[in-house]
Amino acid sequence: MGKSEAEMSSKSDKISSSAEEQTNIHLLNPDWASIQAYYGSGVPLLAPHFNSAVPGSHFPYPYVWAPSQPLIPPYGVPYTAIYSHEGVHAHPAVPLVATPLSKKAPSRSSVDMDQGVRKKFKRLDGLAVPVGNVSTEDDAGGSVYEVSQSVKHGIDGSTDGSDGNTGAFLPQRNSGSEGILSTDNDGNFHRFAGSLSEGEAYAASHKVSVNSVAPTNVAGKSVRPLNRNEEIHAACVASSTSAGSPFEVCQQDERQLKRERRKQANRESAKKSRLRKQAENEELRMRYETLNEENKALKFEISKLTEHLDKVRLENTALREKLKNKQQLELQGEMAPYKIEADLILPDSPEEVYKLNDSNSLNQNVQMECGIQENPNSETKLHQTVPYTETWLHLPLIIPQSGGHRVAAEVVKASDGIDQVVLQNGRGASARVSLHGGQVLSWKTHWGEELLFTSSKAIFKPPVAVRGGIPICFPQFGSHGTLEQHGFASNKIWIIDDNPPLLPPNDSNGKAYVDLLLKPTENDLKFWPHSFEFRLRVSLNVDGHLTLISRIRNVDGKPFSFSIAFHTYFSISDISEVRIEGLETLHYLDNLLQKERFTDQGNTLTFESEVDQVYVNSPDIVAVFDHENKRTFFIKKQGLPDVVVWNPWDKKAKALVDFGDDEYKQMLCVDGAAIEKPITLRPGEEWTGRLEISVIPST
Ligand SMILES: O=P(O)(O)OC[C@H]1O[C@@H](O)[C@H](O)[C@@H](O)[C@@H]1O
């Protein structure tokens, strides 16, 4: 070829020369009749003067304006008959698609077209590259570019993601010396050595493009690899060229290829999205677990802190009490006669108490002198519900107490002839326990305020359990078994246990207490054939806290199971004004709905209608807030996992013979209990449960 790159560059500069200058344009030398014969009448005939001898400035390029029939020979061999040896040729595989341009301006000359394309190239960031079959004739004639639609199409495609390095490799047909031309960004053309047939040249050129192998002799800028559209196009061209299939087939293949690529891309994108969602899910799950753990830890911490707060509050109450008493004593200018030194060893058992009593030479009169008597006001109220004879029968427990207070437990006979034990903590707080059912009937603060509810219609006649106080449901709670409602323990007459097995010193020290015992009679064994010993200690401590310790022993030769509840009737201001805390989010069995299991919604428990629920696995402390009465009850328990909450509301209240119609407003039962999982004892085994109830003033 012998043309230097510089020469080629200078030729390219002449692209803008007028059509008149470009006399060396060599267009297709068609055997147009045969083309028409082959492709049909849609292919317009070339103008007769459209040959090398006649300037064709005003004549359309046949391949530009032709209808969309392909010029590709159907059997793969390039249709060489339509090429002249020199000149610019359309790629045989390129469709001669009618473009809007072609339709609108069919009369535009080839030069106009070239210029138009060139302008278009120039818009590509100044890196316009004339692309096409190039005939490099001579310097005088300049370079002539014949830009085929396919090339234009290729360029259009390349501008999709234009990086400014628009370029292409195109075959050159020039004077029999075959090679491949490429262009750089300056519009310089580069020829690649090689002697290829037209078909090979195309295929080779496109392969080069497809494989993105840049030629090494491209001056200045590297040649951009083809983009996807170009690739598809190139593949299509290559396949149609080699296979010689019709262009429609090629177009179909191209569409198919695109479809496949799109499908593949969609699949990949769906897979990525799946993976991303999986990762997100996993992350969320881990976050949930972490938060759950944190939540548990926080709940645990809260319960510990609440417990601690309770203790501190109670200590505070006790300290204030002490201070008040001390101030009173100082005002009186006297000390109590039985002030005990700090190293006093308090008794742990009734025997020790009796010894202590003896050694102190205490007697009934002395107690009375010391002022250990019922508050006359509170007595009045007690008399209303439980008439009894004010007779001191015996003195099971009199303990001198530090600070001038003495605790006492006295047995009195009520008018129904049944003994009651009156406990006093020496500061005015008291409790009364009936041997009928071992039932606590009264619990008062040191200022004489009754804390337990007893119905004005209560029946004090065994075997009926008294409606109020703290009946003990044993060995069955409610109707959860074959026995009568709440078992039989609350109907029986208990005895004072003079010789109970020892309890830890803390359960005795500084407390007024009584030990009671229930054993089944021959008759009881007919209904519940299990020998047992039920020991109950009821104690009142210095702060007025009431504690019930139950010990149930299997003295039978076979195991037995039981449920138990301390059915505590709290006296409240108004059921609509109180709330319970500590049962939030727990599961409960609803006795009003066939003991169906529910989960508390997480709110504090307030009351608007009848309630009869067994909260299972409750925390050790539950609180009942009564703002109107300015007090809060604390229910502290051990060995009693469940809590029963009961209020009959108006209808059921009316149906109960031993209950006043409106009394449901002034009571709320909150029981420490073991119901859901009955306790099983093997022969000789003993179970212990503790319930401590306390009250603190609230603002
Ligand atoms: O009328 P009784 O036997 O004292 O029982 C009162 C209520 O006591 C509750 O503890 C029970 O859950 C209720 O079902 C029952 O109605």
The ligand as an ORCA input file, in Angstrom:
! r2SCAN-3c Opt
* xyz 0 1
  O     -66.434    -18.823     96.703
  P     -65.086    -19.399     97.004
  O     -65.088    -20.879     97.077
  O     -64.449    -18.767     98.173
  O     -64.202    -19.042     95.776
  C     -64.077    -17.760     95.377
  C     -63.191    -17.656     94.145
  O     -61.877    -17.931     94.509
  C     -60.955    -17.748     93.485
  O     -59.677    -17.979     93.936
  C     -61.282    -18.694     92.398
  O     -60.395    -18.506     91.333
  C     -62.675    -18.471     91.916
  O     -62.988    -19.355     90.903
  C     -63.639    -18.569     93.059
  O     -64.924    -18.245     92.602
*
